[in-house]
């Protein structure tokens, strides 16, 4: 046994009396905004933004070399690595 049409009408009237017309329309508006936000979020996940490729960073100089103000400085006190 389900809800018949007269039962649904009585239920709608009780809800209308309890909450009032203004509060119900406000709740439905918030509900619609929530659904819209959810759909936008799902679309954002499906189509991720295109990011530019990462810039290539030059490798650091060897251990006995350093860069100072754009010039390569060689440390003559350290010994070259042994193979």
Secondary structure, DSSP 8 states (H G I E B T S, - for coil): ----HHHHHHHHHHHHHHH-HHHHHHHHHHHHHHHHHHHHHHHHHHS---------------TTEEEETTEEEE-SSS-----
